Amino acid sequence: MGKRKRISQMRNLGPAVEKDLNAAGVFYASEVEALGAEQAFIKMLEGRKTLGRSASCCNALYLYSLYGAIVDIDWRHIPGAKKEAFKRFTKELRSSGLFS
């Protein structure tokens, strides 16, 4: 992917996720790739809070989309084991109280 490719040009991601990530200082697809799905998800939630939006959307579907964008596959084709790991990760985040 090009260094200047916008986040909303990535598979599975649109302008809302791009806006949230931009608010957290993430502007390009290459930055999302470098962060990885879990860290990009945390940045997305931080961005939502910065914008005064709820970060309680802490669910694994966003992680599926971010991961699919990074590896360039449809989010519905994420392997089951990876989906389970993302579900555990989001459960831990919800339990932390950081994004409630």
Residue frames as qw, qx, qy, qz and C-alpha x, y, z in Angstrom:
[[0.000, 0.887, 0.461, 0.000, 0.00, 0.00, 0.00],
 [0.367, 0.599, -0.035, 0.711, 1.15, 3.51, -0.73],
 [0.342, -0.147, -0.508, 0.777, 2.30, 5.74, 2.09],
 [0.177, 0.061, 0.078, -0.979, -0.37, 8.31, 1.27],
 [0.356, -0.320, -0.783, -0.398, -3.31, 5.96, 0.88],
 [0.408, -0.377, 0.215, -0.804, -6.20, 7.21, 3.00],
 [0.257, -0.056, 0.883, -0.389, -7.69, 4.98, 5.68],
 [0.635, 0.370, 0.368, -0.569, -11.12, 5.11, 4.04],
 [0.584, 0.531, -0.484, -0.379, -9.57, 3.64, 0.89],
 [0.045, -0.280, 0.951, -0.125, -8.70, 0.44, 2.75],
 [0.498, -0.226, -0.766, -0.339, -10.98, -2.58, 2.45],
 [0.467, -0.486, -0.721, 0.163, -13.69, -2.72, 5.15],
 [0.294, -0.456, -0.333, 0.771, -13.06, 0.82, 6.43],
 [0.174, 0.763, 0.476, 0.402, -15.01, 3.97, 5.74],
 [0.125, 0.657, -0.070, 0.740, -15.10, 7.65, 6.60],
 [0.624, -0.716, -0.038, -0.311, -16.34, 7.19, 10.18],
 [0.894, -0.296, -0.005, 0.337, -13.39, 4.98, 11.18],
 [0.562, 0.416, 0.010, 0.715, -11.06, 7.33, 9.30],
 [0.174, -0.787, -0.009, -0.592, -12.43, 10.33, 11.24],
 [0.785, -0.617, 0.004, -0.063, -11.97, 8.52, 14.56],
 [0.858, -0.065, 0.043, 0.508, -8.40, 7.49, 13.72],
 [0.345, 0.628, 0.034, 0.697, -7.57, 10.98, 12.41],
 [0.410, -0.823, -0.002, -0.393, -8.66, 12.42, 15.76],
 [0.835, -0.504, 0.162, 0.152, -6.07, 10.16, 17.40],
 [0.114, -0.794, 0.481, 0.354, -3.32, 11.28, 15.00],
 [0.520, -0.024, 0.799, 0.301, -3.51, 8.36, 12.55],
 [0.375, 0.624, -0.049, -0.684, -3.98, 9.58, 8.98],
 [0.479, 0.495, -0.593, -0.418, -2.78, 6.98, 6.50],
 [0.962, 0.015, -0.179, -0.206, -3.27, 3.31, 5.69],
 [0.635, 0.386, -0.553, 0.376, 0.45, 2.70, 6.23],
 [0.158, -0.436, 0.547, -0.697, 0.08, 3.92, 9.82],
 [0.844, -0.160, 0.127, -0.496, -2.83, 1.54, 10.44],
 [0.899, 0.239, -0.363, 0.051, -0.72, -1.31, 9.05],
 [0.355, 0.460, -0.595, 0.556, 2.23, -0.37, 11.26],
 [0.439, -0.385, 0.427, -0.691, 0.02, -0.23, 14.37],
 [0.156, -0.072, -0.985, 0.000, -1.69, -3.56, 13.76],
 [0.368, -0.514, -0.614, -0.473, -5.36, -4.24, 14.36],
 [0.527, -0.581, -0.551, 0.284, -5.38, -4.14, 18.17],
 [0.342, -0.355, -0.126, 0.861, -3.41, -0.90, 18.54],
 [0.054, -0.205, -0.425, -0.880, -5.33, 0.75, 15.68],
 [0.409, -0.585, -0.663, -0.224, -8.54, -0.23, 17.48],
 [0.459, -0.562, -0.389, 0.568, -7.33, 1.43, 20.68],
 [0.188, -0.127, 0.162, 0.960, -6.39, 4.54, 18.68],
 [0.197, -0.414, -0.616, -0.641, -9.84, 4.52, 17.09],
 [0.460, -0.662, -0.585, 0.086, -11.47, 4.45, 20.53],
 [0.399, -0.427, -0.161, 0.795, -9.18, 7.23, 21.77],
 [0.066, 0.112, 0.389, 0.912, -10.14, 9.27, 18.72],
 [0.311, -0.591, -0.656, -0.353, -13.84, 8.75, 19.43],
 [0.463, -0.653, -0.430, 0.418, -13.32, 10.06, 22.95],
 [0.313, -0.209, 0.104, 0.921, -11.37, 13.05, 21.62],
 [0.108, -0.266, -0.513, -0.809, -14.30, 13.87, 19.34],
 [0.388, -0.069, 0.413, -0.821, -16.72, 13.62, 22.26],
 [0.750, 0.034, -0.446, -0.487, -18.24, 10.43, 20.90],
 [0.842, -0.368, 0.302, -0.254, -18.94, 7.27, 22.83],
 [0.239, 0.523, -0.816, -0.062, -16.17, 4.71, 22.95],
 [0.626, -0.114, 0.661, -0.398, -18.54, 2.07, 24.31],
 [0.822, 0.437, -0.159, -0.328, -18.67, 0.57, 20.81],
 [0.127, -0.593, 0.795, -0.001, -15.83, -1.61, 22.00],
 [0.892, 0.092, 0.375, -0.235, -16.76, -4.73, 20.05],
 [0.607, -0.234, 0.650, 0.392, -14.85, -7.23, 17.98],
 [0.606, 0.663, 0.425, 0.115, -16.51, -6.29, 14.68],
 [0.124, 0.968, -0.197, -0.089, -14.31, -3.20, 14.47],
 [0.442, -0.564, 0.666, 0.207, -11.28, -5.38, 15.06],
 [0.709, 0.276, 0.626, 0.172, -12.39, -7.74, 12.29],
 [0.448, 0.875, 0.180, 0.043, -12.67, -4.78, 9.94],
 [0.103, -0.901, 0.405, 0.116, -9.29, -3.35, 10.90],
 [0.588, -0.312, 0.718, 0.203, -7.56, -6.71, 10.61],
 [0.672, 0.491, 0.537, 0.135, -9.23, -7.39, 7.27],
 [0.278, 0.958, -0.041, -0.050, -8.13, -3.96, 6.05],
 [0.288, -0.754, 0.566, 0.168, -4.53, -4.65, 7.03],
 [0.477, -0.170, 0.830, 0.232, -4.36, -8.11, 5.43],
 [0.342, 0.293, -0.412, -0.793, -6.72, -7.08, 2.58],
 [0.153, -0.215, -0.949, -0.174, -9.50, -9.60, 3.12],
 [0.461, -0.510, -0.327, -0.648, -13.22, -9.21, 3.70],
 [0.267, -0.423, 0.598, -0.626, -13.90, -9.02, 7.43],
 [0.875, -0.075, 0.118, -0.463, -16.34, -11.94, 7.14],
 [0.892, 0.290, -0.341, 0.062, -13.47, -14.22, 6.10],
 [0.103, -0.675, 0.620, -0.387, -11.36, -13.75, 9.23],
 [0.541, 0.040, -0.837, 0.068, -10.37, -17.18, 10.61],
 [0.654, -0.602, -0.389, -0.243, -12.40, -18.36, 13.61],
 [0.723, -0.308, -0.317, 0.531, -9.40, -18.52, 15.94],
 [0.271, 0.186, -0.016, 0.944, -8.54, -14.89, 15.13],
 [0.369, -0.566, -0.315, -0.666, -12.14, -13.83, 15.75],
 [0.739, -0.538, -0.398, 0.074, -12.09, -15.53, 19.15],
 [0.585, -0.122, -0.203, 0.775, -8.83, -13.76, 20.04],
 [0.015, 0.354, 0.131, 0.926, -10.36, -10.42, 19.05],
 [0.567, -0.606, -0.403, -0.386, -13.44, -11.15, 21.17],
 [0.729, -0.421, -0.346, 0.415, -11.20, -11.84, 24.18],
 [0.400, 0.098, -0.044, 0.910, -9.24, -8.64, 23.52],
 [0.213, -0.494, -0.227, -0.812, -12.38, -6.48, 23.40],
 [0.689, -0.577, -0.429, -0.091, -13.73, -8.15, 26.53],
 [0.651, -0.251, -0.269, 0.664, -10.51, -7.26, 28.34],
 [0.153, 0.265, 0.075, 0.949, -10.76, -3.66, 27.13],
 [0.456, -0.593, -0.358, -0.559, -14.38, -3.40, 28.32],
 [0.753, -0.489, -0.393, 0.199, -13.34, -4.84, 31.69],
 [0.526, 0.038, -0.188, 0.828, -10.55, -2.27, 32.01],
 [0.079, -0.820, -0.456, 0.338, -13.10, 0.56, 32.14],
 [0.315, -0.322, 0.251, 0.857, -10.95, 2.75, 29.87],
 [0.109, -0.017, -0.541, -0.834, -13.51, 2.91, 27.09],
 [0.023, -0.490, -0.861, 0.134, -16.86, 2.64, 28.84]]
